[in-house]
Amino acid sequence: MEINYTIAVPVLIAVVALIIFLILKNNKDKKKMEKEIIDSEIKPEKHDSGHV
Protein backbone atom coordinates (compact mmCIF):
# COMPACT_ATOMS: atom_id res chain seq x y z
CA MET A 1 0.00 0.00 0.00
CA GLU A 2 1.43 3.30 -1.06
CA ILE A 3 0.75 6.60 0.73
CA ASN A 4 -0.38 9.46 -1.47
CA TYR A 5 1.76 12.29 -0.08
CA THR A 6 0.11 14.93 -2.27
CA ILE A 7 -3.07 14.41 -0.24
CA ALA A 8 -1.64 13.38 3.14
CA VAL A 9 0.67 16.39 3.64
CA PRO A 10 -1.96 19.13 3.09
CA VAL A 11 -4.46 17.27 5.27
CA LEU A 12 -1.86 16.91 8.04
CA ILE A 13 -0.96 20.60 7.80
CA ALA A 14 -4.65 21.56 7.96
CA VAL A 15 -5.21 19.39 11.04
CA VAL A 16 -2.21 20.88 12.85
CA ALA A 17 -3.33 24.42 11.92
CA LEU A 18 -6.84 23.68 13.21
CA ILE A 19 -5.49 22.37 16.52
CA ILE A 20 -3.27 25.45 16.97
CA PHE A 21 -6.19 27.76 16.11
CA LEU A 22 -8.48 26.05 18.62
CA ILE A 23 -5.87 26.21 21.39
CA LEU A 24 -5.27 29.93 20.82
CA LYS A 25 -9.00 30.70 20.65
CA ASN A 26 -9.60 28.74 23.85
CA ASN A 27 -6.91 30.71 25.71
CA LYS A 28 -8.38 34.00 24.46
CA ASP A 29 -11.90 32.99 25.52
CA LYS A 30 -10.61 31.83 28.91
CA LYS A 31 -9.00 35.21 29.60
CA LYS A 32 -12.16 37.02 28.47
CA MET A 33 -14.34 34.86 30.72
CA GLU A 34 -12.06 35.41 33.73
CA LYS A 35 -12.21 39.18 33.16
CA GLU A 36 -16.03 39.08 32.93
CA ILE A 37 -16.25 37.05 36.16
CA ILE A 38 -13.97 39.47 38.00
CA ASP A 39 -15.93 42.48 36.70
CA SER A 40 -19.26 40.93 37.69
CA GLU A 41 -18.27 40.17 41.29
CA ILE A 42 -19.98 42.27 43.94
CA LYS A 43 -17.55 44.85 45.19
CA PRO A 44 -17.73 46.09 48.78
CA GLU A 45 -19.35 49.47 49.27
CA LYS A 46 -17.15 52.38 50.19
CA HIS A 47 -18.19 54.00 53.45
CA ASP A 48 -17.69 57.55 54.52
CA SER A 49 -15.20 57.84 57.36
CA GLY A 50 -17.61 60.17 59.24
CA HIS A 51 -20.21 57.44 59.82
CA VAL A 52 -19.20 55.12 62.61
Biopython code that builds the backbone (N, CA, C, O; Angstrom):
import numpy as np
from Bio.PDB.StructureBuilder import StructureBuilder

atoms = [
    (1, "MET", "N", (0.851, -1.181, 0.000)),
    (1, "MET", "CA", (0.000, 0.000, 0.000)),
    (1, "MET", "C", (0.889, 1.234, 0.000)),
    (1, "MET", "O", (1.802, 1.370, 0.814)),
    (2, "GLU", "N", (0.604, 2.099, -0.908)),
    (2, "GLU", "CA", (1.431, 3.298, -1.055)),
    (2, "GLU", "C", (0.662, 4.511, -0.536)),
    (2, "GLU", "O", (-0.538, 4.642, -0.775)),
    (3, "ILE", "N", (1.363, 5.400, 0.178)),
    (3, "ILE", "CA", (0.750, 6.601, 0.726)),
    (3, "ILE", "C", (0.808, 7.704, -0.324)),
    (3, "ILE", "O", (1.855, 7.953, -0.923)),
    (4, "ASN", "N", (-0.312, 8.352, -0.536)),
    (4, "ASN", "CA", (-0.378, 9.458, -1.474)),
    (4, "ASN", "C", (-0.009, 10.732, -0.712)),
    (4, "ASN", "O", (-0.848, 11.330, -0.038)),
    (5, "TYR", "N", (1.261, 11.139, -0.828)),
    (5, "TYR", "CA", (1.755, 12.289, -0.075)),
    (5, "TYR", "C", (1.163, 13.611, -0.547)),
    (5, "TYR", "O", (1.134, 14.576, 0.218)),
    (6, "THR", "N", (0.691, 13.677, -1.783)),
    (6, "THR", "CA", (0.110, 14.926, -2.269)),
    (6, "THR", "C", (-1.212, 15.228, -1.574)),
    (6, "THR", "O", (-1.656, 16.376, -1.559)),
    (7, "ILE", "N", (-1.841, 14.214, -1.004)),
    (7, "ILE", "CA", (-3.074, 14.415, -0.242)),
    (7, "ILE", "C", (-2.786, 14.410, 1.257)),
    (7, "ILE", "O", (-3.382, 15.192, 1.998)),
    (8, "ALA", "N", (-1.893, 13.553, 1.712)),
    (8, "ALA", "CA", (-1.637, 13.382, 3.141)),
    (8, "ALA", "C", (-0.985, 14.624, 3.758)),
    (8, "ALA", "O", (-1.345, 15.015, 4.868)),
    (9, "VAL", "N", (-0.057, 15.233, 3.076)),
    (9, "VAL", "CA", (0.665, 16.388, 3.641)),
    (9, "VAL", "C", (-0.259, 17.594, 3.840)),
    (9, "VAL", "O", (-0.255, 18.171, 4.927)),
    (10, "PRO", "N", (-1.046, 17.997, 2.846)),
    (10, "PRO", "CA", (-1.960, 19.133, 3.089)),
    (10, "PRO", "C", (-2.996, 18.846, 4.179)),
    (10, "PRO", "O", (-3.335, 19.736, 4.959)),
    (11, "VAL", "N", (-3.496, 17.617, 4.238)),
    (11, "VAL", "CA", (-4.460, 17.268, 5.273)),
    (11, "VAL", "C", (-3.801, 17.356, 6.640)),
    (11, "VAL", "O", (-4.398, 17.885, 7.577)),
    (12, "LEU", "N", (-2.585, 16.850, 6.768)),
    (12, "LEU", "CA", (-1.862, 16.909, 8.041)),
    (12, "LEU", "C", (-1.591, 18.359, 8.451)),
    (12, "LEU", "O", (-1.730, 18.708, 9.624)),
    (13, "ILE", "N", (-1.213, 19.185, 7.510)),
    (13, "ILE", "CA", (-0.962, 20.600, 7.803)),
    (13, "ILE", "C", (-2.260, 21.285, 8.249)),
    (13, "ILE", "O", (-2.254, 22.089, 9.181)),
    (14, "ALA", "N", (-3.364, 20.965, 7.582)),
    (14, "ALA", "CA", (-4.647, 21.558, 7.955)),
    (14, "ALA", "C", (-5.067, 21.128, 9.352)),
    (14, "ALA", "O", (-5.599, 21.941, 10.108)),
    (15, "VAL", "N", (-4.844, 19.879, 9.710)),
    (15, "VAL", "CA", (-5.212, 19.385, 11.040)),
    (15, "VAL", "C", (-4.372, 20.080, 12.110)),
    (15, "VAL", "O", (-4.903, 20.494, 13.140)),
    (16, "VAL", "N", (-3.085, 20.211, 11.878)),
    (16, "VAL", "CA", (-2.208, 20.880, 12.850)),
    (16, "VAL", "C", (-2.606, 22.349, 12.988)),
    (16, "VAL", "O", (-2.636, 22.878, 14.099)),
    (17, "ALA", "N", (-2.913, 23.011, 11.868)),
    (17, "ALA", "CA", (-3.331, 24.417, 11.920)),
    (17, "ALA", "C", (-4.643, 24.559, 12.686)),
    (17, "ALA", "O", (-4.811, 25.505, 13.456)),
    (18, "LEU", "N", (-5.572, 23.630, 12.482)),
    (18, "LEU", "CA", (-6.840, 23.681, 13.206)),
    (18, "LEU", "C", (-6.627, 23.507, 14.702)),
    (18, "LEU", "O", (-7.248, 24.212, 15.497)),
    (19, "ILE", "N", (-5.768, 22.590, 15.094)),
    (19, "ILE", "CA", (-5.487, 22.371, 16.520)),
    (19, "ILE", "C", (-4.871, 23.620, 17.136)),
    (19, "ILE", "O", (-5.266, 24.029, 18.228)),
    (20, "ILE", "N", (-3.910, 24.229, 16.450)),
    (20, "ILE", "CA", (-3.273, 25.449, 16.968)),
    (20, "ILE", "C", (-4.299, 26.573, 17.086)),
    (20, "ILE", "O", (-4.313, 27.293, 18.084)),
    (21, "PHE", "N", (-5.156, 26.729, 16.078)),
    (21, "PHE", "CA", (-6.194, 27.759, 16.108)),
    (21, "PHE", "C", (-7.130, 27.557, 17.292)),
    (21, "PHE", "O", (-7.460, 28.515, 17.991)),
    (22, "LEU", "N", (-7.560, 26.322, 17.522)),
    (22, "LEU", "CA", (-8.484, 26.048, 18.624)),
    (22, "LEU", "C", (-7.839, 26.299, 19.983)),
    (22, "LEU", "O", (-8.497, 26.801, 20.895)),
    (23, "ILE", "N", (-6.577, 25.962, 20.127)),
    (23, "ILE", "CA", (-5.875, 26.206, 21.393)),
    (23, "ILE", "C", (-5.778, 27.710, 21.655)),
    (23, "ILE", "O", (-6.051, 28.165, 22.766)),
    (24, "LEU", "N", (-5.394, 28.476, 20.646)),
    (24, "LEU", "CA", (-5.268, 29.930, 20.822)),
    (24, "LEU", "C", (-6.618, 30.576, 21.116)),
    (24, "LEU", "O", (-6.710, 31.458, 21.969)),
    (25, "LYS", "N", (-7.661, 30.143, 20.420)),
    (25, "LYS", "CA", (-8.998, 30.697, 20.650)),
    (25, "LYS", "C", (-9.481, 30.366, 22.054)),
    (25, "LYS", "O", (-10.103, 31.200, 22.712)),
    (26, "ASN", "N", (-9.199, 29.152, 22.516)),
    (26, "ASN", "CA", (-9.602, 28.744, 23.855)),
    (26, "ASN", "C", (-8.915, 29.605, 24.913)),
    (26, "ASN", "O", (-9.556, 30.027, 25.875)),
    (27, "ASN", "N", (-7.632, 29.866, 24.749)),
    (27, "ASN", "CA", (-6.910, 30.709, 25.707)),
    (27, "ASN", "C", (-7.474, 32.127, 25.721)),
    (27, "ASN", "O", (-7.604, 32.733, 26.785)),
    (28, "LYS", "N", (-7.809, 32.656, 24.548)),
    (28, "LYS", "CA", (-8.378, 34.000, 24.460)),
    (28, "LYS", "C", (-9.739, 34.049, 25.156)),
    (28, "LYS", "O", (-10.022, 34.978, 25.913)),
    (29, "ASP", "N", (-10.579, 33.042, 24.896)),
    (29, "ASP", "CA", (-11.897, 32.994, 25.522)),
    (29, "ASP", "C", (-11.793, 32.807, 27.028)),
    (29, "ASP", "O", (-12.613, 33.341, 27.775)),
    (30, "LYS", "N", (-10.800, 32.059, 27.480)),
    (30, "LYS", "CA", (-10.608, 31.834, 28.913)),
    (30, "LYS", "C", (-10.260, 33.151, 29.608)),
    (30, "LYS", "O", (-10.804, 33.455, 30.670)),
    (31, "LYS", "N", (-9.364, 33.923, 29.019)),
    (31, "LYS", "CA", (-8.995, 35.212, 29.600)),
    (31, "LYS", "C", (-10.190, 36.166, 29.618)),
    (31, "LYS", "O", (-10.389, 36.899, 30.587)),
    (32, "LYS", "N", (-10.987, 36.153, 28.541)),
    (32, "LYS", "CA", (-12.159, 37.018, 28.471)),
    (32, "LYS", "C", (-13.180, 36.630, 29.538)),
    (32, "LYS", "O", (-13.775, 37.498, 30.176)),
    (33, "MET", "N", (-13.381, 35.332, 29.730)),
    (33, "MET", "CA", (-14.341, 34.856, 30.724)),
    (33, "MET", "C", (-13.881, 35.225, 32.138)),
    (33, "MET", "O", (-14.685, 35.662, 32.962)),
    (34, "GLU", "N", (-12.573, 35.046, 32.415)),
    (34, "GLU", "CA", (-12.057, 35.406, 33.732)),
    (34, "GLU", "C", (-12.256, 36.895, 34.003)),
    (34, "GLU", "O", (-12.616, 37.276, 35.117)),
    (35, "LYS", "N", (-12.025, 37.747, 32.990)),
    (35, "LYS", "CA", (-12.215, 39.182, 33.165)),
    (35, "LYS", "C", (-13.684, 39.502, 33.439)),
    (35, "LYS", "O", (-13.986, 40.334, 34.294)),
    (36, "GLU", "N", (-14.603, 38.844, 32.716)),
    (36, "GLU", "CA", (-16.027, 39.080, 32.932)),
    (36, "GLU", "C", (-16.459, 38.636, 34.328)),
    (36, "GLU", "O", (-17.285, 39.299, 34.956)),
    (37, "ILE", "N", (-15.917, 37.538, 34.815)),
    (37, "ILE", "CA", (-16.251, 37.055, 36.156)),
    (37, "ILE", "C", (-15.751, 38.036, 37.206)),
    (37, "ILE", "O", (-16.469, 38.354, 38.154)),
    (38, "ILE", "N", (-14.529, 38.515, 37.042)),
    (38, "ILE", "CA", (-13.966, 39.465, 38.004)),
    (38, "ILE", "C", (-14.778, 40.761, 37.992)),
    (38, "ILE", "O", (-15.058, 41.329, 39.047)),
    (39, "ASP", "N", (-15.156, 41.229, 36.796)),
    (39, "ASP", "CA", (-15.933, 42.476, 36.697)),
    (39, "ASP", "C", (-17.337, 42.325, 37.257)),
    (39, "ASP", "O", (-17.923, 43.305, 37.717)),
    (40, "SER", "N", (-17.888, 41.119, 37.228)),
    (40, "SER", "CA", (-19.262, 40.934, 37.687)),
    (40, "SER", "C", (-19.351, 40.652, 39.190)),
    (40, "SER", "O", (-20.451, 40.635, 39.742)),
    (41, "GLU", "N", (-18.232, 40.435, 39.852)),
    (41, "GLU", "CA", (-18.268, 40.175, 41.290)),
    (41, "GLU", "C", (-18.775, 41.406, 42.036)),
    (41, "GLU", "O", (-18.541, 42.538, 41.614)),
    (42, "ILE", "N", (-19.459, 41.177, 43.129)),
    (42, "ILE", "CA", (-19.979, 42.266, 43.942)),
    (42, "ILE", "C", (-18.816, 42.885, 44.711)),
    (42, "ILE", "O", (-18.107, 42.208, 45.454)),
    (43, "LYS", "N", (-18.646, 44.154, 44.516)),
    (43, "LYS", "CA", (-17.550, 44.852, 45.193)),
    (43, "LYS", "C", (-18.086, 45.463, 46.481)),
    (43, "LYS", "O", (-19.236, 45.898, 46.529)),
    (44, "PRO", "N", (-17.265, 45.499, 47.520)),
    (44, "PRO", "CA", (-17.732, 46.092, 48.781)),
    (44, "PRO", "C", (-18.008, 47.586, 48.608)),
    (44, "PRO", "O", (-17.345, 48.280, 47.837)),
    (45, "GLU", "N", (-19.003, 48.050, 49.348)),
    (45, "GLU", "CA", (-19.351, 49.470, 49.272)),
    (45, "GLU", "C", (-18.308, 50.289, 50.013)),
    (45, "GLU", "O", (-17.750, 49.849, 51.018)),
    (46, "LYS", "N", (-18.058, 51.469, 49.509)),
    (46, "LYS", "CA", (-17.154, 52.380, 50.187)),
    (46, "LYS", "C", (-17.962, 53.197, 51.193)),
    (46, "LYS", "O", (-19.004, 53.757, 50.850)),
    (47, "HIS", "N", (-17.490, 53.261, 52.405)),
    (47, "HIS", "CA", (-18.187, 54.000, 53.453)),
    (47, "HIS", "C", (-17.479, 55.322, 53.713)),
    (47, "HIS", "O", (-16.264, 55.446, 53.562)),
    (48, "ASP", "N", (-18.270, 56.289, 54.104)),
    (48, "ASP", "CA", (-17.693, 57.554, 54.523)),
    (48, "ASP", "C", (-17.034, 57.358, 55.873)),
    (48, "ASP", "O", (-17.548, 56.625, 56.718)),
    (49, "SER", "N", (-15.910, 58.002, 56.079)),
    (49, "SER", "CA", (-15.200, 57.843, 57.359)),
    (49, "SER", "C", (-15.946, 58.545, 58.502)),
    (49, "SER", "O", (-15.676, 58.253, 59.667)),
    (50, "GLY", "N", (-16.867, 59.451, 58.204)),
    (50, "GLY", "CA", (-17.613, 60.166, 59.240)),
    (50, "GLY", "C", (-18.692, 59.342, 59.879)),
    (50, "GLY", "O", (-19.114, 59.674, 60.987)),
    (51, "HIS", "N", (-19.164, 58.296, 59.259)),
    (51, "HIS", "CA", (-20.209, 57.444, 59.817)),
    (51, "HIS", "C", (-19.597, 56.264, 60.533)),
    (51, "HIS", "O", (-18.999, 55.384, 59.913)),
    (52, "VAL", "N", (-19.749, 56.253, 61.826)),
    (52, "VAL", "CA", (-19.199, 55.122, 62.612)),
    (52, "VAL", "C", (-20.281, 54.459, 63.394)),
    (52, "VAL", "O", (-20.021, 53.494, 64.112)),
]
sb = StructureBuilder()
sb.init_structure("model")
sb.init_model(0)
sb.init_chain("A")
sb.init_seg("    ")
for serial, (resi, resn, name, xyz) in enumerate(atoms, 1):
    if name == "N":
        sb.init_residue(resn, " ", resi, " ")
    sb.init_atom(name, np.array(xyz, "f"), 0.0, 1.0, " ", f" {name:<3s}", serial, name[0])
structure = sb.get_structure()
